[in-house]
Amino acid sequence: MRSLVYYVASTVDGFIAGPDGQYDFFSAEGDHMRAITEQYPETIPVHFRSMLGIDPPNQTIDTVLEGRVAYQLGLDEGVANAYPHLRHLVFSRTLAESPDPGVEIVGTDPAARVRELKQEGGARIWLCGGGQLAGALHDEIDELAVKIYPVSIGSGRPLFAGGFRPRHLRVKDAQVFEDGVVFVHYVRA
């Protein structure tokens, strides 16, 4: 069975974006980038691949999931499919049709759809964002891979939205980088 990994950047106080969707406080520079890029090459968006002149092969992920708000960030930058090298699903009840033929719009229950995806053959499924979708998929997430940046913002969009539901995790791996980023990979306890 395939697993669902929520791979995401977070502040030390547990936010994946500011109150208005800001994320410019997450630095794409520093010693953490090389290590994380080597471990998760699939997560490099196509426009960054072009800028960097790279096209790394997929290693352990073949599908990406996004919520409507996270997907809109790319659309606002003119990128309708940031991950054409992956099967790309966007969960939205407001987006009627896909702006890109490589992006599947899903308007049904996210948890039910993920359970279906897990039964299919293939590699891991990556939950790219955001917090609302992560909250809806809370019970389906098998791995949590968090890049914790050395910044606090006080308020914003939480890592998980949707209420109080404690869940215990086990640390599979942790790395601390000189630039202050801490990468922690958790699995279900």
C-alpha positions as CSV (number, residue, x, y, z in Angstrom):
1,M,0.0,0.0,0.0
2,R,1.2,3.5,-0.8
3,S,1.9,6.0,1.9
4,L,0.9,9.7,2.2
5,V,3.7,12.0,3.3
6,Y,3.0,15.6,4.3
7,Y,6.3,17.3,3.3
8,V,6.1,21.0,4.2
9,A,8.0,24.0,5.5
10,S,7.0,25.4,8.9
11,T,7.9,28.2,11.3
12,V,9.0,27.2,14.8
13,D,5.6,28.2,16.0
14,G,3.8,25.9,13.6
15,F,2.7,28.0,10.7
16,I,3.1,27.2,7.0
17,A,2.2,30.7,5.8
18,G,1.4,34.1,7.2
19,P,-2.2,35.3,7.8
20,D,-2.5,36.5,4.1
21,G,-0.5,33.6,2.6
22,Q,2.9,35.1,3.0
23,Y,5.8,32.7,2.8
24,D,8.8,34.8,1.8
25,F,10.3,34.3,5.3
26,F,11.2,30.7,4.2
27,S,14.7,31.0,2.7
28,A,15.6,28.9,-0.3
29,E,19.3,29.5,0.4
30,G,21.6,27.7,2.9
31,D,23.1,24.4,3.5
32,H,19.7,22.7,4.1
33,M,18.7,23.1,0.5
34,R,21.2,20.6,-1.0
35,A,20.4,17.9,1.5
36,I,16.6,18.3,1.2
37,T,16.8,18.5,-2.6
38,E,18.7,15.3,-2.7
39,Q,16.1,13.6,-0.4
40,Y,13.0,15.0,-2.1
41,P,13.9,15.9,-5.7
42,E,10.3,15.4,-6.8
43,T,9.3,18.5,-4.8
44,I,11.3,20.9,-6.9
45,P,8.7,22.9,-9.0
46,V,9.2,23.0,-12.7
47,H,9.9,26.7,-12.8
48,F,12.8,26.3,-10.3
49,R,14.1,23.3,-12.3
50,S,14.3,25.5,-15.4
51,M,16.0,28.3,-13.5
52,L,18.6,25.9,-12.0
53,G,19.0,23.9,-15.2
54,I,18.3,20.6,-13.5
55,D,15.8,17.8,-14.0
56,P,16.3,15.3,-11.2
57,P,14.5,12.0,-11.5
58,N,11.6,11.1,-9.1
59,Q,12.9,8.9,-6.4
60,T,10.1,8.0,-4.0
61,I,7.1,10.1,-4.9
62,D,4.9,10.0,-8.0
63,T,1.8,11.9,-6.9
64,V,1.3,15.4,-5.4
65,L,-1.8,16.7,-3.7
66,E,-2.6,20.4,-3.1
67,G,-5.5,22.3,-1.6
68,R,-7.1,25.1,-3.5
69,V,-5.3,27.9,-1.6
70,A,-1.9,26.3,-2.0
71,Y,-2.6,25.8,-5.7
72,Q,-3.7,29.4,-6.2
73,L,-0.2,30.6,-5.2
74,G,1.2,29.0,-8.4
75,L,-1.7,30.2,-10.5
76,D,-1.1,33.7,-9.3
77,E,2.5,33.4,-10.6
78,G,1.3,32.1,-14.0
79,V,2.2,28.4,-13.2
80,A,-0.8,26.1,-13.8
81,N,1.1,22.9,-13.1
82,A,4.2,23.3,-11.0
83,Y,4.7,19.5,-10.9
84,P,4.2,18.1,-14.5
85,H,6.6,15.3,-13.6
86,L,4.1,14.0,-11.0
87,R,0.4,13.0,-11.1
88,H,-1.1,16.3,-9.8
89,L,-4.4,16.5,-7.9
90,V,-6.0,19.7,-6.6
91,F,-8.8,19.5,-4.0
92,S,-11.3,22.2,-4.6
93,R,-15.1,22.7,-4.4
94,T,-14.8,26.0,-6.2
95,L,-12.6,25.3,-9.2
96,A,-14.9,23.9,-11.9
97,E,-12.3,22.9,-14.4
98,S,-8.6,22.4,-14.5
99,P,-6.5,25.2,-16.0
100,D,-4.0,22.6,-17.1
101,P,-4.6,19.1,-18.6
102,G,-2.0,17.6,-16.3
103,V,-3.9,18.7,-13.1
104,E,-6.9,16.7,-11.9
105,I,-9.5,18.7,-9.9
106,V,-11.1,16.7,-7.1
107,G,-14.3,18.1,-5.6
108,T,-15.2,15.1,-3.4
109,D,-14.1,14.0,0.1
110,P,-10.3,14.2,0.3
111,A,-9.9,11.3,2.7
112,A,-11.9,9.0,0.6
113,R,-9.9,9.9,-2.5
114,V,-6.6,9.4,-0.7
115,R,-7.7,6.0,0.5
116,E,-8.4,5.1,-3.2
117,L,-5.0,6.4,-4.2
118,K,-3.3,4.4,-1.5
119,Q,-4.8,1.2,-3.0
120,E,-3.4,1.9,-6.4
121,G,0.1,0.9,-7.4
122,G,2.9,3.4,-7.4
123,A,5.3,5.3,-5.1
124,R,4.5,7.6,-2.2
125,I,1.9,10.4,-2.3
126,W,3.0,13.9,-1.4
127,L,0.7,16.3,0.4
128,C,2.2,19.6,-0.6
129,G,-0.2,21.9,1.2
130,G,-2.0,23.5,2.8
131,G,-3.2,23.3,6.3
132,Q,-6.9,22.9,5.6
133,L,-6.3,19.9,3.4
134,A,-3.8,18.5,6.0
135,G,-6.5,18.8,8.6
136,A,-9.0,17.0,6.4
137,L,-6.4,14.3,5.8
138,H,-5.1,14.1,9.3
139,D,-6.0,10.4,9.8
140,E,-4.6,9.4,6.4
141,I,-1.1,10.9,6.8
142,D,1.5,8.2,7.3
143,E,4.6,10.4,7.4
144,L,5.2,14.1,8.4
145,A,8.4,15.6,6.9
146,V,8.8,19.1,8.3
147,K,11.4,21.7,7.4
148,I,11.4,23.9,10.5
149,Y,12.8,27.3,9.7
150,P,14.3,29.4,12.5
151,V,11.6,32.1,12.4
152,S,8.4,32.7,14.4
153,I,5.6,34.8,13.0
154,G,3.0,34.8,15.8
155,S,-0.1,34.0,13.6
156,G,-0.9,32.6,10.2
157,R,-2.0,29.4,8.5
158,P,-1.3,26.4,10.8
159,L,0.4,23.2,9.8
160,F,-2.9,21.5,10.5
161,A,-6.3,23.2,10.5
162,G,-9.5,21.7,11.7
163,G,-9.5,21.4,15.5
164,F,-8.0,19.5,18.4
165,R,-7.1,15.9,17.5
166,P,-3.9,14.6,19.2
167,R,-1.9,12.0,17.3
168,H,1.4,10.5,18.4
169,L,4.3,10.3,16.0
170,R,7.7,8.7,16.1
171,V,10.9,10.5,14.9
172,K,12.3,8.5,12.0
173,D,15.2,10.9,11.2
174,A,16.3,14.4,12.2
175,Q,18.9,16.8,10.7
176,V,20.1,20.1,12.0
177,F,21.7,22.5,9.4
178,E,24.2,25.3,10.0
179,D,21.7,27.8,8.6
180,G,19.3,27.0,11.4
181,V,16.8,24.8,9.6
182,V,15.8,21.6,11.3
183,F,14.4,18.8,9.1
184,V,12.4,16.2,11.1
185,H,10.9,13.2,9.5
186,Y,8.1,11.6,11.6
187,V,6.1,8.4,11.0
188,R,3.0,7.1,12.7
189,A,3.6,5.8,16.2
